[in-house]
Amino acid sequence: MAVEDAYALYRALAAATSSASSSGGSVSSGAVNNLDMSAALLSYEKERAPRVRKMHLLSNAAQATGHMRLPVLNRVRDLALRCVPSAVKGWVFDQVLRFTVSR
């Protein structure tokens, strides 16, 4: 996700820089005024928020199933996973991957 964040931030800052140059501001040194910078950061945050929410949801679900305190629940989880055919596990993994990649 860090690479995605970096690219989204780059696009937001590039848009702010291009809007500053088209409005007559001097951007020869790459300067962007505070208003453009604030707008760029808000745009970046708005773009990334849905993806971050999805990842938090999946992370919390993985933590809840992977770190159970009661050994009995761990054994039930492990037994259930052993009983599920590999094809079904693959399908579930594919669905989770689609969920995380979709916007």
C-alpha positions as a Python dict, from the first residue, in 0.01 Angstrom:
ca = {
    (1, 'M'): (0, 0, 0),
    (2, 'A'): (291, 235, 52),
    (3, 'V'): (362, 246, -321),
    (4, 'E'): (-5, 315, -392),
    (5, 'D'): (-2, 594, -134),
    (6, 'A'): (312, 745, -282),
    (7, 'Y'): (168, 742, -633),
    (8, 'A'): (-163, 893, -521),
    (9, 'L'): (24, 1166, -333),
    (10, 'Y'): (241, 1232, -638),
    (11, 'R'): (-68, 1272, -859),
    (12, 'A'): (-233, 1508, -611),
    (13, 'L'): (79, 1724, -581),
    (14, 'A'): (135, 1723, -957),
    (15, 'A'): (-222, 1842, -1008),
    (16, 'A'): (-168, 2121, -754),
    (17, 'T'): (155, 2222, -926),
    (18, 'S'): (-4, 2228, -1270),
    (19, 'S'): (-301, 2429, -1141),
    (20, 'A'): (-62, 2678, -980),
    (21, 'S'): (128, 2723, -1307),
    (22, 'S'): (-191, 2764, -1512),
    (23, 'S'): (-322, 3030, -1274),
    (24, 'G'): (-15, 3244, -1328),
    (25, 'G'): (182, 3135, -1023),
    (26, 'S'): (552, 3078, -1053),
    (27, 'V'): (630, 2708, -1039),
    (28, 'S'): (967, 2709, -1209),
    (29, 'S'): (1122, 2603, -880),
    (30, 'G'): (837, 2362, -805),
    (31, 'A'): (680, 2596, -551),
    (32, 'V'): (314, 2549, -467),
    (33, 'N'): (127, 2795, -247),
    (34, 'N'): (-30, 2684, 79),
    (35, 'L'): (-384, 2683, -60),
    (36, 'D'): (-285, 2452, -346),
    (37, 'M'): (-94, 2227, -105),
    (38, 'S'): (-392, 2203, 131),
    (39, 'A'): (-624, 2121, -156),
    (40, 'A'): (-379, 1859, -286),
    (41, 'L'): (-353, 1689, 53),
    (42, 'L'): (-731, 1690, 97),
    (43, 'S'): (-769, 1538, -249),
    (44, 'Y'): (-513, 1270, -163),
    (45, 'E'): (-687, 1188, 165),
    (46, 'K'): (-1029, 1169, -3),
    (47, 'E'): (-894, 936, -273),
    (48, 'R'): (-717, 700, -32),
    (49, 'A'): (-977, 681, 248),
    (50, 'P'): (-1199, 406, 95),
    (51, 'R'): (-900, 180, 25),
    (52, 'V'): (-759, 233, 373),
    (53, 'R'): (-1099, 148, 526),
    (54, 'K'): (-1111, -177, 328),
    (55, 'M'): (-763, -274, 439),
    (56, 'H'): (-843, -198, 804),
    (57, 'L'): (-1154, -414, 779),
    (58, 'L'): (-960, -707, 634),
    (59, 'S'): (-677, -663, 881),
    (60, 'N'): (-915, -663, 1176),
    (61, 'A'): (-1092, -974, 1043),
    (62, 'A'): (-761, -1155, 995),
    (63, 'Q'): (-652, -1059, 1345),
    (64, 'A'): (-979, -1179, 1496),
    (65, 'T'): (-955, -1520, 1330),
    (66, 'G'): (-580, -1562, 1357),
    (67, 'H'): (-526, -1456, 1717),
    (68, 'M'): (-793, -1623, 1926),
    (69, 'R'): (-718, -1651, 2295),
    (70, 'L'): (-891, -1980, 2363),
    (71, 'P'): (-698, -2286, 2244),
    (72, 'V'): (-1029, -2466, 2179),
    (73, 'L'): (-1131, -2198, 1928),
    (74, 'N'): (-791, -2225, 1759),
    (75, 'R'): (-841, -2599, 1717),
    (76, 'V'): (-1194, -2554, 1580),
    (77, 'R'): (-1066, -2295, 1331),
    (78, 'D'): (-778, -2520, 1225),
    (79, 'L'): (-1006, -2822, 1186),
    (80, 'A'): (-1255, -2621, 984),
    (81, 'L'): (-978, -2497, 753),
    (82, 'R'): (-851, -2854, 704),
    (83, 'C'): (-1201, -2967, 605),
    (84, 'V'): (-1247, -2698, 342),
    (85, 'P'): (-1134, -2814, -6),
    (86, 'S'): (-838, -2628, -157),
    (87, 'A'): (-1050, -2510, -449),
    (88, 'V'): (-1288, -2334, -210),
    (89, 'K'): (-997, -2176, -20),
    (90, 'G'): (-857, -2051, -352),
    (91, 'W'): (-1194, -1907, -451),
    (92, 'V'): (-1228, -1726, -116),
    (93, 'F'): (-875, -1589, -151),
    (94, 'D'): (-959, -1465, -502),
    (95, 'Q'): (-1270, -1290, -369),
    (96, 'V'): (-1073, -1120, -92),
    (97, 'L'): (-812, -1010, -345),
    (98, 'R'): (-1080, -865, -573),
    (99, 'F'): (-1231, -683, -276),
    (100, 'T'): (-899, -526, -181),
    (101, 'V'): (-808, -423, -536),
    (102, 'S'): (-1147, -277, -630),
    (103, 'R'): (-1200, 87, -555),
}
